């Protein structure tokens, strides 16, 4: 092969590599950065409600934990109020009466924790692994969302099942 042919092949290789690199950079620049996207980092869902003045009222990691469809369920998650005024959050769901909770200005109310509020549904109309339609409202605004139903399969939720909360812990009996 001649020097001229070798030089031409090398030039074509460099040009092809440069064009490929430029194309890759162009595509990378056009695609969204997934690290800037909002997402729910756990098994529950987040619901954002804008108040009249633009401050956020939010439901964080909301979910219901129940043993089965038709059984009682516990609501887990949190409600946060970033506004300057106290707010009443109302959760409407198909499994009973609406639930209303007061959240102080700049505060958060936790649901289903030992120091938080306990909200129990009499029955859950969907099987664990599915969703029920729900609406969260506060400050004159409302947002519809799908409220997930989970069971105690994951160990972190087993202690939150209504039957687990209602049954007493076994106590040790002294032996002679």
N, CA, C and O of each residue as an XYZ file, in Angstrom:
704
protein
N       0.832     -1.153      0.000
C       0.000      0.000      0.000
C       0.894      1.238      0.000
O       1.942      1.259      0.645
N       0.481      2.229     -0.705
C       1.310      3.426     -0.812
C       1.122      4.330      0.387
O       0.155      4.219      1.141
N       2.089      5.238      0.537
C       1.994      6.206      1.628
C       0.766      7.075      1.508
O       0.124      7.413      2.502
N       0.451      7.426      0.296
C      -0.706      8.276      0.044
C      -1.993      7.574      0.494
O      -2.843      8.208      1.120
N      -2.154      6.288      0.191
C      -3.340      5.513      0.587
C      -3.414      5.364      2.098
O      -4.496      5.461      2.676
N      -2.276      5.129      2.745
C      -2.244      5.004      4.202
C      -2.618      6.320      4.865
O      -3.372      6.334      5.838
N      -2.099      7.423      4.346
C      -2.419      8.753      4.886
C      -3.902      9.061      4.695
O      -4.533      9.620      5.593
N      -4.457      8.712      3.561
C      -5.880      8.969      3.293
C      -6.754      8.142      4.230
O      -7.762      8.633      4.740
N      -6.367      6.886      4.455
C      -7.135      6.028      5.373
C      -7.079      6.597      6.787
O      -8.102      6.609      7.472
N      -5.935      7.063      7.242
C      -5.782      7.666      8.565
C      -6.616      8.938      8.694
O      -7.228      9.180      9.735
N      -6.640      9.740      7.650
C      -7.426     10.982      7.660
C      -8.921     10.660      7.736
O      -9.664     11.322      8.461
N      -9.361      9.641      6.985
C     -10.780      9.242      7.033
C     -11.142      8.731      8.422
O     -12.221      9.038      8.928
N     -10.262      7.961      9.042
C     -10.511      7.425     10.385
C     -10.645      8.562     11.390
O     -11.547      8.543     12.228
N      -9.768      9.541     11.318
C      -9.826     10.690     12.227
C     -11.096     11.494     11.989
O     -11.744     11.919     12.945
N     -11.454     11.706     10.745
C     -12.664     12.465     10.419
C     -13.912     11.736     10.909
O     -14.836     12.362     11.429
N     -13.939     10.417     10.745
C     -15.080      9.626     11.204
C     -15.185      9.663     12.727
O     -16.284      9.784     13.267
N     -14.062      9.560     13.417
C     -14.055      9.618     14.885
C     -14.516     10.991     15.367
O     -15.279     11.081     16.330
N     -14.066     12.055     14.714
C     -14.471     13.412     15.095
C     -15.969     13.610     14.862
O     -16.649     14.207     15.696
N     -16.482     13.117     13.744
C     -17.921     13.250     13.459
C     -18.751     12.457     14.467
O     -19.805     12.920     14.902
N     -18.280     11.262     14.843
C     -18.992     10.446     15.837
C     -19.003     11.127     17.197
O     -20.027     11.142     17.881
N     -17.858     11.693     17.592
C     -17.781     12.389     18.874
C     -18.693     13.612     18.884
O     -19.379     13.869     19.874
N     -18.703     14.362     17.793
C     -19.572     15.541     17.699
C     -21.044     15.129     17.763
O     -21.844     15.801     18.413
N     -21.401     14.049     17.107
C     -22.783     13.549     17.152
C     -23.185     13.107     18.547
O     -24.303     13.372     18.991
N     -22.271     12.432     19.240
C     -22.554     11.986     20.612
C     -22.737     13.183     21.532
O     -23.647     13.184     22.361
N     -21.897     14.195     21.406
C     -22.039     15.406     22.226
C     -23.346     16.123     21.928
O     -24.000     16.626     22.842
N     -23.731     16.175     20.668
C     -24.990     16.821     20.288
C     -26.185     16.092     20.906
O     -27.092     16.732     21.438
N     -26.193     14.765     20.839
C     -27.287     13.986     21.425
C     -27.311     14.124     22.939
O     -28.388     14.238     23.525
N     -26.156     14.116     23.583
C     -26.087     14.264     25.040
C     -26.601     15.639     25.458
O     -27.257     15.765     26.492
N     -26.317     16.644     24.684
C     -26.779     17.989     25.000
C     -28.283     18.140     24.843
O     -28.884     18.994     25.495
N     -28.897     17.341     24.005
C     -30.343     17.429     23.771
C     -31.162     16.587     24.747
O     -32.360     16.825     24.903
N     -30.549     15.619     25.398
C     -31.304     14.740     26.293
C     -31.405     15.369     27.681
O     -30.493     16.073     28.115
N     -32.513     15.115     28.375
C     -32.678     15.716     29.709
C     -31.753     15.058     30.723
O     -31.422     13.877     30.616
N     -31.350     15.837     31.693
C     -30.531     15.319     32.784
C     -31.462     14.705     33.817
O     -32.248     15.424     34.435
N     -31.395     13.414     34.017
C     -32.338     12.739     34.912
C     -32.098     13.066     36.370
O     -32.972     12.823     37.201
N     -30.944     13.608     36.705
C     -30.696     13.956     38.106
C     -31.471     15.203     38.532
O     -31.545     15.497     39.725
N     -32.043     15.933     37.591
C     -32.810     17.128     37.934
C     -34.314     16.868     37.957
O     -35.089     17.774     38.262
N     -34.732     15.663     37.644
C     -36.150     15.333     37.621
C     -36.643     15.008     39.028
O     -35.960     14.324     39.789
N     -37.847     15.508     39.372
C     -38.455     15.154     40.645
C     -38.941     13.711     40.583
O     -39.429     13.249     39.552
N     -38.799     13.015     41.692
C     -39.285     11.642     41.767
C     -39.595     11.316     43.219
O     -39.124     11.996     44.130
N     -40.376     10.288     43.426
C     -40.698      9.818     44.765
C     -39.681      8.747     45.132
O     -39.672      7.679     44.520
N     -38.819      9.008     46.124
C     -37.722      8.094     46.406
C     -38.105      6.852     47.194
O     -37.230      6.061     47.544
N     -39.378      6.659     47.481
C     -39.773      5.487     48.243
C     -40.981      4.849     47.576
O     -41.241      5.085     46.396
N     -41.716      4.043     48.326
C     -42.841      3.307     47.757
C     -44.119      4.126     47.700
O     -45.039      3.778     46.960
N     -44.194      5.195     48.459
C     -45.366      6.056     48.459
C     -45.303      7.064     47.332
O     -44.392      7.037     46.504
N     -46.288      7.960     47.310
C     -46.339      8.989     46.272
C     -46.290     10.369     46.896
O     -46.703     10.564     48.040
N     -45.786     11.314     46.140
C     -45.766     12.710     46.542
C     -46.851     13.473     45.807
O     -47.112     13.223     44.630
N     -47.482     14.405     46.508
C     -48.538     15.222     45.919
C     -48.228     16.670     46.271
O     -48.110     17.007     47.449
N     -48.096     17.526     45.272
C     -47.825     18.935     45.510
C     -49.056     19.752     45.160
O     -49.628     19.623     44.077
N     -49.450     20.599     46.107
C     -50.593     21.491     45.912
C     -50.055     22.913     46.021
O     -49.397     23.246     47.006
N     -50.318     23.741     45.046
C     -49.910     25.138     45.128
C     -50.987     25.924     45.865
O     -52.167     25.824     45.530
N     -50.591     26.701     46.859
C     -51.554     27.544     47.551
C     -51.740     28.824     46.745
O     -51.106     29.009     45.707
N     -52.607     29.700     47.224
C     -52.929     30.929     46.514
C     -51.695     31.810     46.317
O     -51.546     32.415     45.255
N     -50.806     31.899     47.310
C     -49.641     32.772     47.199
C     -48.413     32.084     46.601
O     -47.345     32.694     46.564
N     -48.524     30.848     46.137
C     -47.424     30.158     45.470
C     -46.583     29.268     46.367
O     -45.782     28.485     45.855
N     -46.728     29.353     47.684
C     -45.995     28.451     48.569
C     -46.580     27.052     48.441
O     -47.751     26.884     48.103
N     -45.752     26.057     48.715
C     -46.195     24.684     48.510
C     -46.805     24.067     49.755
O     -46.350     24.273     50.880
N     -47.833     23.316     49.507
C     -48.450     22.415     50.476
C     -48.269     21.036     49.849
O     -48.655     20.826     48.699
N     -47.678     20.080     50.604
C     -47.331     18.804     49.983
C     -47.705     17.614     50.844
O     -47.652     17.669     52.073
N     -48.083     16.545     50.176
C     -48.177     15.227     50.776
C     -46.918     14.481     50.355
O     -46.578     14.455     49.172
N     -46.223     13.876     51.314
C     -44.936     13.239     51.037
C     -45.027     11.745     51.345
O     -45.449     11.357     52.434
N     -44.633     10.915     50.387
C     -44.540      9.465     50.562
C     -45.840      8.860     51.116
O     -45.809      8.034     52.028
N     -46.964      9.275     50.562
C     -48.260      8.792     51.036
C     -48.525      7.380     50.523
O     -48.297      7.077     49.351
N     -49.013      6.518     51.423
C     -49.363      5.133     51.082
C     -50.280      4.582     52.160
O     -50.357      5.123     53.263
N     -50.964      3.512     51.834
C     -51.788      2.794     52.809
C     -51.210      1.395     52.946
O     -50.871      0.754     51.951
N     -51.098      0.923     54.191
C     -50.587     -0.426     54.455
C     -51.745     -1.258     55.006
O     -52.346     -0.900     56.019
N     -52.054     -2.363     54.336
C     -53.165     -3.244     54.731
C     -52.790     -4.688     54.448
O     -51.943     -4.957     53.596
N     -53.419     -5.619     55.160
C     -53.114     -7.038     54.933
C     -53.759     -7.570     53.665
O     -53.186     -8.426     52.992
N     -54.962     -7.067     53.327
C     -55.671     -7.553     52.142
C     -56.792     -6.591     51.786
O     -57.145     -5.709     52.569
N     -57.343     -6.772     50.602
C     -58.509     -5.994     50.181
C     -59.667     -6.278     51.142
O     -59.901     -7.428     51.516
N     -60.385     -5.234     51.538
C     -61.507     -5.380     52.453
C     -61.105     -5.324     53.918
O     -61.972     -5.320     54.791
N     -59.823     -5.280     54.202
C     -59.309     -5.205     55.573
C     -58.991     -3.752     55.929
O     -58.913     -2.907     55.037
N     -58.806     -3.447     57.209
C     -58.402     -2.086     57.595
C     -57.016     -1.747     57.045
O     -56.213     -2.632     56.750
N     -56.758     -0.439     56.913
C     -55.459      0.014     56.422
C     -54.986      1.244     57.166
O     -55.798      2.062     57.599
N     -53.685      1.382     57.317
C     -53.082      2.551     57.961
C     -52.457      3.448     56.908
O     -51.768      2.980     56.001
N     -52.709      4.756     57.043
C     -52.116      5.747     56.157
C     -50.744      6.127     56.698
O     -50.607      6.466     57.873
N     -49.729      6.069     55.838
C     -48.370      6.466     56.192
C     -47.936      7.623     55.304
O     -48.466      7.796     54.206
N     -46.982      8.409     55.768
C     -46.431      9.507     54.983
C     -46.295     10.754     55.827
O     -46.106     10.676     57.041
N     -46.389     11.904     55.185
C     -46.292     13.179     55.887
C     -47.018     14.249     55.090
O     -47.178     14.141     53.874
N     -47.451     15.278     55.794
C     -48.057     16.462     55.179
C     -47.211     17.651     55.606
O     -46.944     17.831     56.794
N     -46.790     18.458     54.651
C     -45.949     19.603     54.982
C     -46.543     20.892     54.436
O     -47.102     20.933     53.340
N     -46.405     21.939     55.233
C     -46.991     23.241     54.936
C     -45.875     24.273     54.913
O     -45.364     24.656     55.966
N     -45.493     24.722     53.736
C     -44.428     25.710     53.606
C     -44.973     27.138     53.578
O     -44.216     28.076     53.328
N     -46.259     27.317     53.828
C     -46.853     28.650     53.789
C     -46.692     29.352     55.137
O     -46.181     28.774     56.096
N     -47.136     30.601     55.190
C     -47.058     31.412     56.411
C     -48.292     31.245     57.296
O     -48.354     31.805     58.390
N     -49.270     30.480     56.826
C     -50.516     30.291     57.568
C     -50.747     28.812     57.854
O     -50.309     27.947     57.096
N     -51.440     28.532     58.958
C     -51.848     27.156     59.244
C     -52.747     26.675     58.110
O     -53.461     27.471     57.500
N     -52.713     25.382     57.828
C     -53.521     24.827     56.739
C     -54.207     23.553     57.195
O     -53.665     22.792     57.997
N     -55.399     23.331     56.677
C     -56.128     22.086     56.898
C     -56.018     21.258     55.626
O     -56.494     21.666     54.566
N     -55.392     20.099     55.737
C     -55.299     19.164     54.622
C     -56.478     18.207     54.724
O     -56.816     17.743     55.813
N     -57.103     17.913     53.586
C     -58.192     16.947     53.542
C     -57.867     15.894     52.489
O     -57.618     16.213     51.327
N     -57.874     14.638     52.918
C     -57.646     13.514     52.012
C     -58.979     12.828     51.783
O     -59.587     12.300     52.714
N     -59.428     12.840     50.536
C     -60.652     12.130     50.159
C     -60.244     10.858     49.442
O     -59.372     10.863     48.573
N     -60.901      9.758     49.829
C     -60.575      8.444     49.278
C     -61.852      7.618     49.254
O     -62.814      7.955     49.943
N     -61.880      6.538     48.469
C     -63.107      5.752     48.345
C     -63.399      4.839     49.532
O     -64.425      4.160     49.544
N     -62.524      4.811     50.520
C     -62.645      3.835     51.598
C     -63.151      4.413     52.906
O     -62.815      3.911     53.979
N     -63.947      5.451     52.827
C     -64.511      6.010     54.049
C     -64.635      7.516     53.988
O     -64.545      8.132     52.926
N     -64.841      8.083     55.149
C     -65.004      9.527     55.257
C     -63.691     10.240     54.957
O     -62.613      9.684     55.164
N     -63.789     11.490     54.462
C     -62.564     12.264     54.250
C     -61.814     12.454     55.567
O     -62.426     12.542     56.632
N     -60.507     12.516     55.486
C     -59.639     12.699     56.648
C     -59.096     14.120     56.593
O     -58.527     14.521     55.578
N     -59.263     14.892     57.675
C     -58.749     16.257     57.730
C     -57.743     16.381     58.861
O     -57.977     15.906     59.973
N     -56.621     17.023     58.564
C     -55.560     17.228     59.548
C     -55.048     18.660     59.458
O     -54.858     19.193     58.365
N     -54.828     19.271     60.604
C     -54.259     20.615     60.687
C     -52.736     20.508     60.631
O     -52.142     19.681     61.324
N     -52.107     21.347     59.805
C     -50.652     21.412     59.727
C     -50.256     22.866     59.959
O     -50.677     23.748     59.209
N     -49.454     23.125     60.986
C     -49.086     24.512     61.285
C     -48.228     25.127     60.180
O     -47.592     24.412     59.406
N     -48.217     26.456     60.115
C     -47.396     27.175     59.146
C     -45.941     26.765     59.287
O     -45.399     26.767     60.392
N     -45.305     26.413     58.178
C     -43.912     26.010     58.188
C     -43.666     24.660     58.838
O     -42.519     24.326     59.135
N     -44.713     23.874     59.068
C     -44.582     22.619     59.798
C     -44.853     21.384     58.962
O     -45.265     21.459     57.804
N     -44.607     20.244     59.593
C     -44.851     18.940     58.979
C     -45.538     18.047     59.994
O     -45.152     18.011     61.162
N     -46.556     17.329     59.549
C     -47.235     16.342     60.379
C     -46.952     14.974     59.771
O     -47.234     14.729     58.599
N     -46.387     14.086     60.590
C     -46.072     12.739     60.137
C     -47.257     11.823     60.399
O     -47.966     11.969     61.395
N     -47.460     10.881     59.495
C     -48.594      9.958     59.576
C     -48.083      8.540     59.782
O     -47.229      8.063     59.035
N     -48.612      7.869     60.802
C     -48.273      6.472     61.018
C     -46.968      6.244     61.753
O     -46.459      5.123     61.764
N     -46.416      7.272     62.365
C     -45.194      7.109     63.153
C     -45.560      7.154     64.631
O     -46.641      7.633     64.973
N     -44.695      6.672     65.514
C     -45.016      6.704     66.945
C     -45.285      8.113     67.484
O     -46.079      8.275     68.411
N     -44.638      9.125     66.918
C     -44.858     10.503     67.383
C     -45.797     11.280     66.479
O     -46.054     12.459     66.725
N     -46.312     10.642     65.440
C     -47.186     11.328     64.485
C     -48.648     10.999     64.699
O     -49.044     10.457     65.730
N     -49.433     11.342     63.700
C     -50.872     11.095     63.723
C     -51.172      9.693     63.191
O     -50.523      9.219     62.258
N     -52.159      9.043     63.793
C     -52.609      7.741     63.313
C     -53.890      7.947     62.513
O     -54.870      8.493     63.019
N     -53.870      7.506     61.270
C     -55.048      7.582     60.404
C     -55.315      6.170     59.906
O     -54.506      5.600     59.175
N     -56.454      5.606     60.304
C     -56.788      4.250     59.893
C     -58.059      4.254     59.057
O     -59.056      4.875     59.427
N     -58.016      3.556     57.928
C     -59.188      3.355     57.087
C     -59.889      2.101     57.596
O     -59.236      1.106     57.913
N     -61.227      2.148     57.675
C     -61.976      0.982     58.147
C     -61.770     -0.218     57.239
O     -61.564     -1.337     57.710
N     -61.828      0.019     55.935
C     -61.549     -1.037     54.955
C     -60.834     -0.407     53.766
O     -60.985      0.783     53.492
N     -60.062     -1.214     53.075
C     -59.355     -0.766     51.877
C     -59.994     -1.473     50.688
O     -60.123     -2.697     50.683
N     -60.394     -0.701     49.683
C     -61.154     -1.259     48.564
C     -60.291     -1.835     47.441
O     -60.818     -2.221     46.398
N     -58.996     -1.896     47.636
C     -58.116     -2.464     46.613
C     -57.108     -3.394     47.276
O     -56.777     -3.246     48.452
N     -56.638     -4.339     46.504
C     -55.654     -5.307     47.018
C     -54.278     -4.661     47.117
O     -53.960     -3.763     46.337
N     -53.462     -5.105     48.062
C     -52.080     -4.617     48.109
C     -51.396     -4.829     46.761
O     -51.566     -5.861     46.111
N     -50.623     -3.829     46.361
C     -49.986     -3.859     45.048
C     -50.736     -3.027     44.028
O     -50.268     -2.854     42.903
N     -51.900     -2.509     44.408
C     -52.667     -1.672     43.481
C     -52.847     -0.278     44.094
O     -52.191      0.073     45.074
N     -53.731      0.490     43.506
C     -53.938      1.875     43.904
C     -55.423      2.166     44.083
O     -56.277      1.472     43.532
N     -55.718      3.208     44.866
C     -57.074      3.765     44.916
C     -56.964      5.232     44.520
O     -55.951      5.882     44.779
N     -58.014      5.744     43.889
C     -58.056      7.151     43.525
C     -58.264      7.978     44.789
O     -59.094      7.640     45.633
N     -57.506      9.060     44.910
C     -57.615      9.913     46.089
C     -57.438     11.361     45.659
O     -56.929     11.646     44.575
N     -57.866     12.268     46.524
C     -57.694     13.699     46.301
C     -57.170     14.324     47.583
O     -57.721     14.097     48.660
N     -56.110     15.108     47.469
C     -55.565     15.855     48.600
C     -55.832     17.328     48.344
O     -55.479     17.858     47.290
N     -56.459     17.989     49.318
C     -56.765     19.408     49.149
C     -56.323     20.199     50.364
O     -56.267     19.685     51.482
N     -56.009     21.470     50.115
C     -55.637     22.413     51.171
C     -55.609     23.808     50.553
O     -55.296     23.968     49.373
N     -55.937     24.810     51.357
C     -55.883     26.215     50.946
C     -56.632     26.486     49.649
O     -56.187     27.294     48.834
N     -57.753     25.826     49.453
C     -58.580     26.073     48.281
C     -58.097     25.407     47.005
O     -58.683     25.632     45.946
N     -57.055     24.600     47.067
C     -56.555     23.889     45.893
C     -56.628     22.393     46.164
O     -56.606     21.959     47.316
N     -56.715     21.609     45.093
C     -56.816     20.154     45.233
C     -56.017     19.479     44.132
O     -55.837     20.022     43.042
N     -55.543     18.283     44.445
C     -54.792     17.495     43.476
C     -55.241     16.044     43.573
O     -55.232     15.458     44.656
N     -55.636     15.460     42.433
C     -56.005     14.046     42.384
C     -54.739     13.216     42.181
O     -53.806     13.650     41.506
N     -54.713     12.026     42.767
C     -53.550     11.150     42.628
C     -53.956      9.713     42.904
O     -55.059      9.446     43.381
N     -53.060      8.800     42.602
C     -53.244      7.369     42.864
C     -52.529      7.039     44.167
O     -51.309      7.183     44.254
N     -53.264      6.600     45.177
C     -52.722      6.265     46.491
C     -52.374      4.773     46.508
O     -53.270      3.938     46.380
N     -51.087      4.419     46.664
C     -50.703      3.006     46.615
C     -51.100      2.250     47.881
O     -51.083      2.791     48.986
N     -51.453      0.989     47.682
C     -51.780      0.079     48.778
C     -50.655     -0.939     48.855
O     -50.343     -1.607     47.870
N     -50.046     -1.053     50.035
C     -48.965     -2.017     50.252
C     -49.349     -2.958     51.381
O     -50.298     -2.700     52.122
N     -48.608     -4.048     51.508
C     -48.846     -4.976     52.612
C     -47.565     -5.115     53.421
O     -46.652     -4.303     53.270
N     -47.483     -6.103     54.253
C     -46.324     -6.295     55.106
C     -45.239     -7.151     54.498
O     -44.361     -7.625     55.218
N     -45.269     -7.367     53.184
C     -44.236     -8.177     52.538
C     -42.851     -7.582     52.778
O     -41.904     -8.305     53.085
N     -42.738     -6.269     52.639
C     -41.468     -5.602     52.937
C     -41.382     -5.402     54.446
O     -42.327     -4.904     55.056
N     -40.273     -5.780     55.050
C     -40.170     -5.724     56.520
C     -40.413     -4.332     57.106
O     -40.924     -4.212     58.220
N     -40.051     -3.279     56.366
C     -40.243     -1.930     56.905
C     -41.705     -1.541     57.062
O     -42.011     -0.565     57.747
N     -42.614     -2.285     56.441
C     -44.040     -1.978     56.566
C     -44.788     -2.971     57.450
O     -45.939     -2.718     57.805
N     -44.175     -4.080     57.811
C     -44.848     -5.124     58.587
C     -45.369     -4.597     59.924
O     -46.462     -4.974     60.349
N     -44.609     -3.736     60.588
C     -45.041     -3.191     61.882
C     -46.143     -2.140     61.749
O     -46.728     -1.732     62.752
N     -46.429     -1.703     60.533
C     -47.454     -0.677     60.311
C     -48.807     -1.259     59.911
O     -49.768     -0.515     59.716
N     -48.888     -2.578     59.788
C     -50.170     -3.203     59.462
C     -51.128     -3.004     60.630
O     -50.701     -3.085     61.782
N     -52.406     -2.748     60.372
C     -53.354     -2.545     61.469
C     -53.384     -3.695     62.459
O     -53.506     -3.462     63.662
N     -53.277     -4.923     61.990
C     -53.316     -6.061     62.918
C     -52.062     -6.107     63.773
O     -52.127     -6.508     64.935
N     -50.906     -5.700     63.216
C     -49.660     -5.694     63.993
C     -49.711     -4.620     65.065
O     -49.177     -4.804     66.159
N     -50.351     -3.500     64.756
C     -50.438     -2.412     65.737
C     -51.446     -2.738     66.842
O     -51.292     -2.287     67.977
N     -52.469     -3.515     66.513
C     -53.525     -3.809     67.476
C     -53.161     -4.961     68.407
O     -53.659     -5.025     69.532
N     -52.304     -5.868     67.956
C     -52.000     -7.024     68.792
C     -50.865     -6.688     69.744
O     -49.868     -6.085     69.349
N     -51.026     -7.087     71.015
C     -49.958     -6.776     71.995
C     -48.723     -7.624     71.749
O     -48.800     -8.726     71.206
N     -47.588     -7.089     72.160
C     -46.329     -7.830     72.038
C     -46.299     -8.910     73.090
O     -46.772     -8.686     74.205
N     -45.753    -10.093     72.776
C     -45.666    -11.119     73.803
C     -44.691    -10.675     74.891
O     -43.666    -10.059     74.600
N     -45.006    -10.984     76.117
C     -44.115    -10.614     77.211
C     -43.461    -11.870     77.769
O     -44.005    -12.971     77.686
N     -42.307    -11.675     78.326
C     -41.567    -12.806     78.890
C     -42.212    -13.223     80.203
O     -42.625    -12.375     80.994
N     -42.300    -14.523     80.435
C     -42.844    -15.053     81.674
C     -41.702    -15.666     82.466
O     -40.966    -16.506     81.947
N     -41.546    -15.250     83.733
C     -40.439    -15.824     84.513
C     -40.650    -17.315     84.735
O     -41.778    -17.775     84.910
N     -39.575    -18.048     84.726
C     -39.653    -19.484     85.003
C     -39.035    -19.763     86.356
O     -38.135    -19.047     86.795
N     -39.518    -20.804     87.018
C     -38.998    -21.169     88.351
C     -37.797    -22.024     88.268
O     -37.244    -22.414     89.296
